[in-house]
């Protein structure tokens, strides 16, 4: 029997239909022909045992002085509500002749299977089904090219060590900080979440302490135009007003205008990896990183796009691309590509820049019956892929300058003269105007006041970018290179969940599209010195480089453990020396309780009556309408609902946005539609 262990039921059904002529659905698996069985997990079926089962001092009632603690090879146990399916999978593993690891192609997918395999306690031949494209052709290709499971031992080991490291750092750091600070709520620390929080807090503090500095320049506007010539100064030189007045007074005679022109080519935008797609959707549509990942995963399961959790913006080969284009030739732009013989931008095909997975592109499947969000995201990916075939856009860059005494004035213009790939994005050709300017068309000099600007608050787009490019926060070139090689802190698959966790912990909040640290988040960061091990991206990058070494077989498991134990001991000492009392109440009154008239307080998850100790259970959950596409109920909406008013809210469904009237049902403690 050939057994395929998949990550989820939909994946098992998909693989079965691709590799078999006939498929029957059974309880916990799919039975194919040719003695093939496709069983599945529900994500993780197995977990690390609670650390207090190993040593009671790991628990919240343990001896705080015993922390930090360290343990290797943490035992596994079934997840309680998934035991039945785990039994199905292990039963097949014990019967199978050959086992195909058919979980997601990556570190986490490999780890999901290996934990199940460990609990099965058998030794069987393993094969790896490394699927990058969920079409029938892509699955069949992966099956034909399946490699021996032993080639992925390093990947499996890295998955185990990553989970153990995150648990040990999190449990030790979180317990020490929470208990020693006297906090009345959980204060979590983590290998990725803490340096990310430090980035946000440090940005906010820099903005709030920023002192604007006025400086001045001299311009000569062009009559009837937005173009103006500006005084050329070396970078970072800021002139005071009296200096600019003196310069202006010295200007007597303008020389002839000198022109230089060049044509600049602009290749199409890079194909998407997960992080760049999340950044794009946050910028263009205000989507959270998590929402982009969720919708992308849905498109992947429908076989419409390639594997989502990729860190590459390149393709290893162009061999499969003609088939994709042929299947979409009814699109006018694809038709133009085929008729003109356009080829994909050559620099996008580079096998040396592809590791586990290629860039996110469309597949041969045609999109149909999509929700509005799915359609929006699919179109973005479709257009980016198709645009990669179009010729480069061309710009004419003109620089004009003249001298006046010892000073030079300059104007620049960049005009799009050949649309190329920008044709797909409503680009417009622009007639260059700067070259036509005559000296008599330039007006008198003017003094222009400017001021320095503070850094901008983070959005999810800019935070994702800084997580990916965290090397810029480090000084040593060696450390910068490590972070560059591992592509920053976190991974494409985990960055969105890290941001969501910071929201959940009450460390950050949203202000429009901006991310702002809360008082609690600042207190966590300001408590420790700047040298605290968990604040710097350097530590995260170091451990990611170790994990990559484990994957490739260049670093032994024991070496990783030695480094991890040393770090945990250091973190423990740092917290014990620097911890301070934390007792921040993030709640604020927003309304009077409709039941007992006490204050209703806002916290991170709900609007709750302050009279709960006296038995009042009035609670209006912020996410009451999340299943209908509304992420949170606002303070103003909550105030009206708690006053008994009916309000209109904008919701989202499969067919798009719609408006409904809702009210708060006091007896049932929920928000309901008004019929």
C-alpha positions in Angstrom: 0.0 0.0 0.0 1.2 3.5 -0.9 0.1 5.9 1.9 0.0 9.7 1.4 -0.2 11.7 4.6 -1.6 15.1 3.8 -1.9 18.2 6.0 -5.7 18.7 5.6 -8.7 16.9 4.2 -9.0 19.2 1.1 -5.4 18.5 0.2 -5.9 14.7 0.5 -8.9 14.9 -1.8 -7.1 17.0 -4.3 -4.0 14.7 -4.4 -6.2 11.6 -4.7 -8.1 13.0 -7.6 -4.9 14.0 -9.4 -3.1 10.6 -8.9 -6.0 8.2 -9.2 -8.8 7.4 -11.7 -11.3 6.5 -9.1 -11.6 7.9 -5.5 -13.9 6.9 -2.6 -14.4 9.1 0.4 -14.0 7.2 3.7 -14.0 8.2 7.4 -10.7 9.9 7.9 -9.2 9.2 4.5 -9.7 8.8 0.7 -9.3 5.5 -1.0 -7.8 5.6 -4.5 -7.1 2.9 -7.0 -3.7 1.1 -7.5 -3.6 0.5 -3.7 -3.2 4.2 -2.8 -4.6 5.7 0.4 -4.7 9.4 1.1 -5.2 10.2 4.8 -4.8 13.6 6.5 -4.2 15.7 9.6 -6.1 18.8 10.6 -3.0 20.9 10.7 -1.2 19.7 13.9 -2.4 16.5 15.5 0.5 16.3 17.9 1.9 18.9 20.3 4.8 19.2 22.7 3.8 18.2 26.2 3.3 21.0 28.8 6.7 21.7 30.3 5.4 21.4 33.8 4.9 17.7 33.1 8.7 17.5 32.8 9.5 19.8 35.7 6.8 21.3 37.9 8.8 24.5 38.3 8.0 25.3 34.6 4.4 25.8 35.8 2.8 29.0 37.1 2.8 27.6 40.6 6.4 26.4 40.4 9.4 27.9 42.2 10.3 31.1 40.3 13.8 30.9 41.6 14.3 27.7 39.6 13.7 29.6 36.3 15.1 29.7 33.7 15.0 26.0 33.0 16.1 24.1 29.9 15.2 20.7 28.4 16.1 18.9 25.2 14.0 16.7 23.0 10.7 17.6 24.5 8.3 14.6 24.4 5.1 14.7 22.3 1.5 14.0 23.0 -1.7 13.9 21.0 -3.9 17.0 20.8 -6.9 16.0 22.9 -9.7 16.8 20.4 -7.8 15.3 17.4 -7.0 11.8 18.9 -9.5 10.0 16.7 -8.0 11.2 13.4 -4.5 10.7 14.8 -5.5 7.1 15.4 -6.6 6.7 11.8 -3.3 8.1 10.4 -1.1 6.0 12.7 -3.1 2.9 11.9 -2.4 3.4 8.2 1.3 4.3 8.8 1.8 0.9 10.5 0.1 -0.9 7.6 1.8 1.0 4.7 4.6 -0.4 2.6 5.7 3.1 1.4 4.7 6.4 3.0 4.6 9.7 1.0 5.0 12.8 3.1 2.4 14.9 1.4 2.0 17.7 3.9 2.8 21.3 2.8 6.2 21.6 1.2 8.2 23.5 3.8 9.6 23.3 7.3 6.3 23.5 9.1 4.6 20.9 6.9 7.5 18.5 7.3 7.3 19.0 11.1 3.6 18.2 11.2 4.2 14.8 9.6 7.3 13.9 11.6 5.6 14.4 14.9 2.9 12.0 13.8 5.5 9.6 12.6 7.4 9.7 15.9 4.3 8.7 17.8 3.7 5.8 15.4 7.0 4.3 16.5 7.7 2.5 13.2 10.5 2.6 10.6 9.1 2.6 7.0 10.4 3.8 3.6 9.6 7.5 3.3 9.2 9.5 0.1 8.7 13.3 -0.1 5.9 14.7 -2.3 7.1 18.3 -2.8 4.1 20.0 -4.4 4.6 23.6 -5.5 1.6 23.8 -7.9 -1.8 22.3 -6.9 -2.9 21.6 -10.5 -3.2 18.0 -11.6 -0.1 18.4 -13.7 1.8 19.9 -10.8 0.8 17.1 -8.4 1.7 14.4 -10.9 5.0 16.1 -11.6 5.8 16.1 -7.8 4.8 12.4 -7.6 7.1 11.4 -10.5 10.0 13.4 -9.0 9.4 12.4 -5.3 12.7 12.1 -3.4 13.7 9.9 -0.6 12.6 11.1 2.8 16.1 10.9 4.2 17.0 14.0 2.1 14.6 16.0 4.3 16.0 14.9 7.7 17.6 18.3 8.2 14.4 20.1 7.4 12.5 17.9 9.9 15.1 18.5 12.6 15.0 22.2 12.1 11.2 22.1 12.5 11.5 20.3 15.8 14.2 22.7 17.1 12.3 25.8 16.0 9.2 24.7 18.0 11.2 23.7 21.1 13.2 27.0 21.0 10.1 29.2 20.7 8.4 27.3 23.6 11.4 27.4 25.9 12.2 31.1 25.2 8.5 32.0 25.5 7.7 30.0 28.7 10.8 31.1 30.6 10.6 34.8 29.5 6.9 35.1 29.9 6.7 33.5 33.3 9.7 35.5 34.7 8.4 38.8 33.4 4.8 38.3 34.4 5.4 36.9 37.9 8.3 39.1 38.9 6.6 42.3 37.6 3.5 41.6 39.6 1.3 42.1 36.5 -2.3 41.2 36.7 -2.3 40.1 33.1 -0.1 37.8 31.0 3.1 39.6 29.7 4.4 37.5 26.9 7.9 37.6 25.4 9.0 35.7 22.3 11.9 35.2 19.9 10.2 37.2 17.1 7.3 39.1 18.8 9.6 40.9 21.2 12.1 42.4 18.7 9.1 43.3 16.5 7.4 45.1 19.4 10.7 46.9 20.2 10.8 48.2 16.6 7.3 49.6 16.9 7.9 51.2 20.3 11.2 52.7 19.3 9.6 54.2 16.2 6.8 55.8 18.2 9.2 57.2 20.8 11.4 58.7 18.0 8.4 60.4 16.5 7.2 61.8 19.8 10.6 63.1 20.7 11.3 64.6 17.3 12.1 68.3 17.1 11.2 69.9 13.8 13.9 72.0 12.3 13.2 74.8 9.9 15.5 75.4 7.0 15.3 77.3 3.7 16.1 77.1 0.0 15.8 79.3 -3.1 13.6 78.5 -6.1 13.0 80.0 -9.5 9.5 78.9 -10.7 8.7 78.4 -14.3 5.8 80.6 -15.4 2.6 78.7 -16.1 4.1 75.4 -14.9 4.6 73.2 -11.8 8.3 73.0 -12.7 10.8 75.0 -10.7 14.5 75.4 -10.5 15.9 74.9 -7.0 19.3 75.8 -5.5 21.6 72.8 -5.5 23.3 72.1 -2.2 25.2 69.1 -0.9 23.1 66.5 0.8 22.3 67.1 4.5 23.2 70.8 4.3 20.3 72.9 5.8 20.5 76.6 5.3 19.3 79.2 7.9 17.1 82.1 6.8 19.9 84.7 7.0 22.2 82.5 4.9 19.5 82.1 2.2 18.9 85.9 2.2 22.6 86.5 1.7 22.8 84.1 -1.2 19.7 85.5 -2.8 21.1 89.0 -2.6 24.3 87.9 -4.3 22.4 86.4 -7.3 22.9 88.9 -10.2 23.1 87.1 -13.6 21.8 83.8 -14.7 23.8 81.8 -17.2 22.5 79.8 -20.1 20.3 76.8 -19.4 22.2 73.5 -20.0 20.2 70.4 -20.8 21.0 66.7 -20.5 18.7 63.9 -21.5 18.7 60.1 -21.3 16.2 57.3 -21.8 15.7 55.0 -18.8 14.1 51.5 -19.1 11.9 50.2 -16.3 11.3 46.4 -16.2 8.0 45.0 -14.9 7.5 44.8 -11.1 8.9 41.6 -9.5 6.6 38.6 -9.1 5.1 38.3 -5.7 6.4 36.4 -2.7 4.1 36.3 0.4 5.6 39.3 2.2 5.6 41.6 -0.9 2.0 40.6 -1.7 0.9 41.3 1.9 2.6 44.7 1.7 0.9 45.5 -1.6 -2.5 44.6 -0.3 -2.1 46.6 2.9 -1.0 49.6 0.9 -3.7 49.4 -1.8 -6.7 47.9 0.0 -5.8 48.3 3.8 -5.8 44.5 4.2 -4.1 43.1 7.2 -1.2 40.7 6.5 -3.3 37.9 8.1 -6.3 38.6 5.8 -4.1 38.4 2.7 -2.6 35.1 3.8 -6.1 33.7 4.6 -7.5 34.7 1.2 -4.4 33.5 -0.6 -4.6 30.1 1.1 -8.2 29.9 -0.1 -7.1 30.6 -3.7 -4.4 28.0 -3.3 -6.8 25.3 -2.1 -8.9 26.1 -5.2 -5.8 25.4 -7.3 -5.8 28.9 -8.7 -2.4 30.1 -7.5 0.9 28.4 -6.6 2.1 27.8 -3.0 1.4 30.8 -0.7 4.1 30.7 2.0 7.1 31.5 -0.3 10.0 33.8 0.2 11.1 33.9 -3.5 10.1 36.3 -6.2 11.6 34.2 -8.9 10.8 31.1 -11.0 13.3 28.2 -11.4 12.2 27.5 -15.0 9.9 28.8 -17.7 9.0 25.3 -19.0 5.4 25.2 -17.6 4.5 28.8 -18.4 3.3 28.4 -22.1 0.6 25.9 -20.9 -0.6 28.5 -18.3 -0.8 31.2 -20.9 -2.6 28.9 -23.3 -5.3 28.2 -20.7 -5.9 31.9 -20.2 -5.8 33.1 -23.9 -9.3 34.4 -23.7 -7.9 37.3 -21.7 -7.1 40.3 -24.1 -3.7 40.9 -22.6 -2.7 37.2 -22.7 -3.9 37.1 -26.3 -1.6 40.1 -27.1 1.3 38.2 -25.4 0.7 35.1 -27.5 0.1 37.1 -30.8 3.3 39.2 -30.3 5.5 36.3 -29.0 6.3 38.2 -25.8 8.5 36.3 -23.3 8.7 36.7 -19.6 11.2 39.1 -18.2 14.5 37.1 -18.3 15.7 38.2 -14.9 12.6 36.6 -13.2 13.8 33.1 -14.2 16.6 32.3 -11.8 16.9 28.9 -10.1 19.7 30.2 -7.8 17.1 32.5 -6.1 14.5 29.8 -5.5 14.8 27.7 -2.4 11.7 25.7 -1.3 9.1 27.5 -3.4 8.9 29.7 -6.4 7.1 33.0 -6.7 3.3 33.2 -6.4 1.7 33.0 -9.9 -1.5 31.8 -11.4 -2.0 28.2 -12.5 -3.8 26.6 -15.5 -7.1 26.6 -13.6 -9.7 29.2 -14.6 -11.1 31.4 -11.8 -14.9 31.1 -11.1 -17.3 31.4 -8.3 -15.0 33.5 -6.2 -15.9 35.8 -3.3 -15.2 39.5 -3.8 -12.0 39.3 -1.7 -10.8 36.2 -3.6 -11.5 37.9 -6.9 -9.7 41.1 -5.9 -6.6 39.2 -4.8 -6.6 36.8 -7.7 -6.7 39.7 -10.1 -3.7 41.3 -8.4 -1.7 38.2 -8.8 -2.9 37.6 -12.4 -2.0 41.1 -13.5 1.4 41.0 -11.9 2.2 37.7 -13.6 0.9 38.8 -17.0 2.7 42.2 -16.8 6.0 40.3 -16.5 5.6 39.4 -20.2 5.2 42.9 -21.5 8.1 45.0 -22.7 9.9 47.4 -20.4 8.4 50.9 -20.0 10.6 53.8 -21.2 11.1 57.2 -19.5 12.8 60.3 -20.8 14.8 61.8 -17.9 15.7 65.5 -18.5 17.9 67.6 -16.2 18.1 71.3 -16.8 20.4 73.7 -14.9 21.9 77.1 -15.0 24.5 79.0 -12.9 24.1 82.3 -11.2 27.5 83.4 -9.8 28.8 80.6 -7.6 25.5 78.9 -7.3 23.7 76.3 -9.5 20.0 75.9 -9.9 18.5 72.6 -11.2 15.1 71.2 -12.4 14.4 67.5 -13.2 11.7 65.8 -15.2 10.9 62.1 -15.7 8.3 61.6 -18.4 6.8 58.2 -19.4 7.2 58.0 -23.2 6.5 54.3 -23.9 4.0 52.4 -21.8 5.4 48.9 -22.1 4.0 46.8 -19.1 2.4 49.9 -17.6 -0.3 49.5 -20.2 -1.9 47.0 -17.9 -2.1 49.6 -15.0 -3.5 52.6 -16.8 -0.2 54.3 -17.4 -0.3 57.4 -19.5 2.3 58.7 -21.9 3.5 62.2 -20.9 5.0 64.8 -23.3 8.3 66.0 -21.9 8.1 69.8 -21.2 11.3 70.7 -19.5 13.4 70.7 -22.7 11.2 73.5 -24.1 11.8 76.0 -21.4 13.4 79.3 -22.4 15.3 81.7 -20.0 12.6 84.3 -20.2 10.0 81.8 -19.0 11.7 81.5 -15.6 10.3 83.7 -12.8 12.2 85.7 -10.1 13.8 84.0 -7.2 11.8 83.1 -4.2 12.8 82.0 -0.7 11.0 78.8 0.3 10.6 77.6 3.9 11.0 73.8 4.7 11.1 71.7 7.8 12.4 68.3 8.7 9.9 65.5 9.1 9.8 62.9 11.8 9.7 59.2 10.9 6.3 57.9 9.9 4.2 55.6 12.1 4.3 52.0 11.0 1.6 50.5 8.9 1.4 46.7 8.4 3.1 47.3 5.0 6.1 49.2 6.4 6.4 46.9 9.4 6.5 43.8 7.2 9.1 45.4 5.2 11.3 46.2 8.2 10.8 42.7 9.6 12.0 41.3 6.3 14.9 43.9 6.1 15.7 44.1 9.8 19.4 44.0 9.0 19.3 47.8 8.6 18.9 48.1 12.4 22.3 46.4 13.0 25.7 47.9 12.9 28.1 45.1 12.1 28.3 44.1 8.5 28.5 40.4 9.4 25.2 40.6 11.3 23.6 42.5 8.4 24.6 39.7 6.1 23.2 37.0 8.3 19.8 38.8 8.5 19.9 39.3 4.7 20.5 35.6 4.1 17.7 34.5 6.3 15.4 37.4 5.1 15.0 39.2 8.4 13.1 38.2 11.5 10.2 35.7 11.3 9.3 33.9 8.1 6.8 34.8 5.4 4.5 32.2 7.0 4.7 33.6 10.5 5.0 37.4 10.3 1.3 38.0 10.0 0.5 35.9 13.1 3.2 37.7 15.0 1.5 41.1 14.3 -1.9 39.6 15.2 -0.4 38.3 18.5 0.9 41.8 19.4 -2.6 43.1 18.9 -4.1 40.2 21.0 -1.6 40.9 23.9 -2.6 44.6 24.0 0.9 45.7 23.1 -0.2 47.6 19.9 -3.4 49.0 18.5 -4.5 50.3 15.2 -5.1 54.0 14.4 -6.5 54.0 10.9 -3.9 52.2 8.8 -1.2 53.1 11.4 0.1 50.8 14.1 0.7 52.5 17.4 2.2 51.0 20.6 0.0 51.0 23.7 1.1 52.1 27.2 1.6 48.4 28.1 3.7 47.7 25.0 5.9 50.7 25.8 6.3 49.6 29.4 7.5 46.2 28.3 10.2 47.7 26.1 11.3 50.5 28.3 11.6 48.2 31.3 14.8 46.5 29.9 18.0 48.1 28.7 18.7 48.5 25.0 21.0 45.5 25.2 18.3 43.1 26.3 18.8 39.9 24.2 15.2 39.7 23.0 15.0 43.3 21.7 17.6 43.0 18.9 16.8 41.4 15.6 20.4 40.1 15.8 19.4 37.2 18.2 16.5 36.1 16.0 18.7 36.2 12.9 21.4 34.2 14.6 19.0 31.5 15.5 17.5 31.5 12.0 21.0 31.0 10.6 21.5 28.1 13.0 18.2 26.5 11.9 19.2 26.9 8.2 22.5 25.2 9.1 20.6 22.3 10.7 18.4 22.1 7.6 21.5 21.8 5.3 23.3 19.5 7.7 26.2 21.8 8.4 25.3 22.3 12.1 24.7 19.5 14.5 21.6 19.4 16.7 23.7 19.5 19.9 25.4 22.7 18.8 21.9 24.3 18.4 20.9 23.2 21.9 24.1 24.6 23.4 23.5 28.0 21.9 19.8 27.9 22.9 20.5 27.0 26.5 23.1 29.8 26.7 20.6 32.3 25.4 17.9 31.2 27.8 20.2 31.6 30.8 21.2 35.1 29.6 17.6 36.1 29.1 16.7 34.9 32.6 19.5 36.9 34.2 18.6 40.0 32.2 14.9 39.9 33.3 15.7 39.2 37.0 18.1 42.1 37.2 16.0 44.7 35.3 12.3 43.7 35.9 10.1 46.4 37.3 6.5 46.5 38.6 3.9 46.7 35.9 0.3 47.5 36.8 -1.3 49.2 33.8 -5.0 49.3 33.4 -5.8 49.7 29.8 -9.5 50.0 30.4 -11.5 53.2 29.8 -15.1 54.1 30.4 -17.2 54.4 27.2 -20.8 54.3 28.4 -23.2 53.5 31.2 -24.4 49.9 31.6 -28.0 49.5 30.4 -28.6 47.0 33.2 -27.0 48.4 36.4 -25.9 51.9 35.3 -22.3 51.3 36.3 -19.5 52.3 33.9 -18.9 50.1 30.8 -15.2 49.8 30.3 -13.3 49.2 27.0 -10.5 46.6 27.0 -8.7 45.0 24.1 -11.5 42.5 23.3 -14.8 43.9 24.6 -16.9 46.6 26.2 -17.7 45.1 29.7 -19.6 46.3 32.7 -17.4 47.3 35.6 -20.1 45.8 37.9 -19.1 42.2 37.0 -18.0 41.5 40.6 -21.6 42.4 41.7 -23.0 39.9 39.2 -23.6 42.1 36.1 -22.7 40.2 33.0 -23.2 42.9 30.3 -20.5 42.4 27.7 -20.4 43.6 24.1 -17.7 41.8 22.2 -15.8 43.8 19.7 -15.7 40.9 17.2 -19.4 40.2 17.5 -19.8 40.7 13.7 -16.4 39.3 12.5 -18.2 36.3 10.8 -20.0 38.8 8.7 -16.8 40.6 7.6 -16.7 43.4 10.2 -13.5 43.0 12.2 -14.4 45.2 15.2 -17.3 47.3 16.7 -16.0 50.8 17.3 -16.4 52.9 20.4 -19.1 55.1 18.8 -21.0 52.1 17.6 -20.8 50.5 21.0 -22.1 53.6 22.8 -25.2 53.7 20.5 -25.8 49.9 20.9 -25.5 50.1 24.7 -28.0 52.9 24.6 -30.5 50.6 22.9 -30.2 52.2 19.5 -30.4 50.5 16.2 -27.4 51.2 14.0 -26.4 50.6 10.4 -23.1 48.7 9.8 -21.2 47.8 6.7 -20.6 44.1 6.3 -19.0 41.8 3.7 -20.2 38.5 2.2 -19.3 36.3 -0.8 -21.2 38.6 -3.2 -19.6 41.8 -1.8 -20.3 44.6 0.7 -23.8 45.2 2.1 -25.4 47.3 4.9 -27.5 45.9 7.7 -29.3 47.3 10.8 -28.2 45.7 14.1 -29.0 46.1 17.8 -27.6 44.8 21.1 -29.6 42.0 22.7 -29.1 42.6 26.4 -30.7 39.3 27.5 -28.5 37.2 25.2 -25.4 39.4 25.3 -24.9 39.5 21.5 -25.4 41.7 18.5 -28.3 40.7 16.2 -29.8 41.8 13.0 -33.0 43.8 13.0 -35.6 41.9 11.0 
